[in-house]
Amino acid sequence: MHVAHPGHNGFMPIDTTTDPDDPRLEDFRDIRDRDSRGPDGRPGIFIGEQTLVVEKMLSRPELVRRILVADSKRPWLERVLADSGGPEVQCLVAPMSVLEKVAGFPIHRGVIASGNRGPLDGRTIEEIVPPLGRPATLLVLESIRNIDNIGMLFRVAAAFGVDGVILSSDCHDPLYRKSLRVSIGHALAIPFARCSDAARDLKRLVDDHDIQLIGASVGEGAMAPEMLENRSRIGLVMGSEFDGISDATAAICDGLVRIRMAAGVDSLNVSVAAAVLLDRFSSAPRS
């Protein structure tokens, strides 16, 4: 059963449903099983959960397909819709038991939304690199396959004013539900693009876009960050925690830097290391 309630302040109405088989809930059905199949499990659609992520989604209402909340979250939903100017987004309220039956797992915070991947996927490197003559800060990620690390790297990128994130083809999906949650929605705001041929694409950053590539390394030849004189257009290259950046990528970099640490400690989590280095190299203004 579903009931349409009058729109709040004349906005699109919020519907109520108590039927787990309601076809409007299809985006949210069997979430974990479909997540396990990657983007193919839900073609063209991503899932955002928790209030902060859904609020970020509503800042770009063209991304939002549907919002589904538990009964207790109706006041929050009415408030954020009003704050967002009443976007034409289909909104549904249901008992928590219906949310959990449809999703297939406990949705503790009672807020979930589906979004369109189209405006976020498929961008080219040329589209996300600031034009020549302007400062630029890029974060280049190689073989970051950990779900949480991808999310935290986007959160770090937001904190240090990164203009765009470039992902190798084997990096994890930043729009995966948990990655998006860890990023607190920043992966929706920071443009990203995937390399089709990493060596060629990184070389183009240097040759065509005047990007100074700075590689993070724990190797013997790496210098302290303050020893590298950086320009206003940089790309910080981060590799996986265990393997670091590849030799082929290191050879393209203008310089390799290593964070100095106490004796007996040889590495940091990749997102922590990126934060330390972006604090040194980012050209973005900060308060």
SULUR-V772693 format. One line per field, one symbol per residue. ss: DSSP state (H for helix, E for strand, L for the rest). phi: phi as a letter, one per 30 degrees, with the letter a starting at -180 (. if undefined). psi: psi as a letter, one per 40 degrees, with the letter a starting at -180 (. if undefined). A space follows every 50 residues. Layout:
ss->???
phi->???
psi->???
This chain:
ss->LEEELLLHHHLLLEEEELLLLLHHHHHHLLHHHHHLLHHHHHLLEEEEEL HHHHHHHHLLHHHEEEEEEEHHHHHHHHHHHHHLLLLLLEEEEELHHHHH HHHLLLLLLLEEEEEELLLLLLLLHHHHLLLLLLLEEEEEELLLLLHHHH HHHHHHHHHLLLLEEEELLLLLLLLLHHHHHHLLLHHHLLEEEELLLHHH HHHHHHHHHLLEEEEELLLLLLELHHHLLLLLEEEEEELELLLELLHHHH HHLLEEELLLLLLLLLLLLHHHHHHHHHHHHLLLLLL
phi->.bbcceddhidedcccbbcdceddcdecdhddddedcieddbeibbccbi dddddddddbddddcbbbbdedceeddddddddciiddbdbbcbdedded dddjadcecibabcbddedcdidceddcdedejcdbbccccchdcdeddd ddddddeddciddacccddcddddceeddddddhidddccdbbcdcbedd ddddeddcchcddccdbcddddcdeddcdccdbbbdcccdedciddddde ddddacbbddbdejccabedddddddddddcdcddbd
psi->hihhiiihfeihihihieheehdeeddehfdddddeeadeegheiihhii dddddddeegeedhdihhiideeddddddddddeefighhhihiiddddd dddeihgdefhiiiihddedieiidddehiiieiihhihhhhfhehdddd dddddddddefhdihhhideiiheeiddddddefededdhiiiihdhddd ddddddddefhhhhhhieideiiideehhiaehihhhhaiddeaiidddd ddidihihhhiiheheiiidddddddddddeheiii.
